[in-house]
Amino acid sequence: MLDGKRALVTGAASGIGRATAARFAAEGARVACLDRDPRIGQVAKELDALAVPADVRVEPEVAGAVTAAVTALGGLDIVVANAGVQLHGQDDRADRLELEVWERTLEINLTGVFLTCKHGLRALLAGGGGNVVCLSSPTAIAGVAPGYDAYSASKAGVLGLVKAMARDYAPEVRVNAVVPGFVETALVEPVLREPDWLASVLATVPLGRAGTPDEVAGLIAFVASDACAYATGATFVLDGGMTG
């Protein structure tokens, strides 16, 4: 579905980002892998992709990474804003939430998405259009993560941004959100290590299991492809029924 496309994927060193970069490459896309994790070079090498090290919180780094991707790939057709953080043991309900935790979470999960989109959209528009896919969470839709107020707010902000950008950039650029549920990644590793906590989370999932990064990557690939050409401003949920 993605043969010949040129894509930028953030948070590509691990988890959903790495799986997405791998899926895109397997479907014939040329991929630029953005992450501040030092492993990004090795990941890109394994995928025969381009490594563009950057911190999504730092605008000059994001701008430089997008420029490097455009130069190496000859342009961009797809931008996937995936990089994010969930601060277990620090995020909390609002009356106990430290401002520093709130600000760090929003800086990565929302400002980072904005900066990725800002510079990615410039590249897409310069090339005549394309697709943006932003990653959100069921916590943006329903109160499924009590005590994670900063994370929930940041992901709700992503959905709002997607809706606005979809209107701003149609018809040249399609902008959609993908909402993975509880997926086996490092983001939820503390939950995976605690049997009781894990059981309580899975009890909220009608399918009774965690999702996999590859499953999410499959949906992202579809949304970014021409097979999904009539969708913009949409929210594609893959959460095992958690918010159903």
Phi, psi and omega in degrees: 000340187242018184302125178085354179284156178241123190230148171245128180236123177267157184064035190273002182282341184200172171058222183297322180297315179295316180298323180291315178300319179294318180295317179299314180298320180295333180267009172098005178278155169263132194235136169254125185257115182254132175190154173270350179294130180301341180289351188297328178297316180291320178300312180299320179298317180296329183265002186055046183240180180259131175268128176233084183299132179191156173257120185296347178278347188249107187302314179300326178290318178296313179301317179294322179293318178296317178299318178297319179295315180298318181295316183286323185263350181083016181134180177226144174245335186221137173234125178246112180266094188248332188305134181196172181217149173227113190269083178298138180082354178237315175298151186198180173290160194303320185289345179248002188277123178287140181301322180299320179291316177304310185292320179295318180297313180291327180298319180277309191282333182245307177298322178298320176294316179302312182295321176300314181291317181307306184279328176295319179296322177301318179292317180297315181295322179297332180265004177101002177130184180158209186224141173239134175235123179248140181267129177239212185202153173302337179294343177278345186254322183215162182280060185270357181226066178301139182089000175241060188290322179293314179299314181299316180295320181296320182285330173294322176300323178298317179297319178296319178297318179300314181300316181294314182293327179301320177287320183298322192248000176288144003265001185294320183232131172270138180231120182225163178245141170246132184243094176283146175274221181282107187239141183288089176222174178297338180300327182247020182305320178301326178289318182297333182277346184248105185306317182291318179296316179300315180298321180293324177290312182295336177295341179269358183252110182305327178284349170075017180208165173281153173279174179242153176304323181296324178295319179293319180300324178297319179291318179300317179299319178296311183298325181279351186267168177291345177293344181245031191294343182262008181253128168209147184071015185264159178241113181259114187259131177227080189229020178065017179094005184305319181255009184287000000 
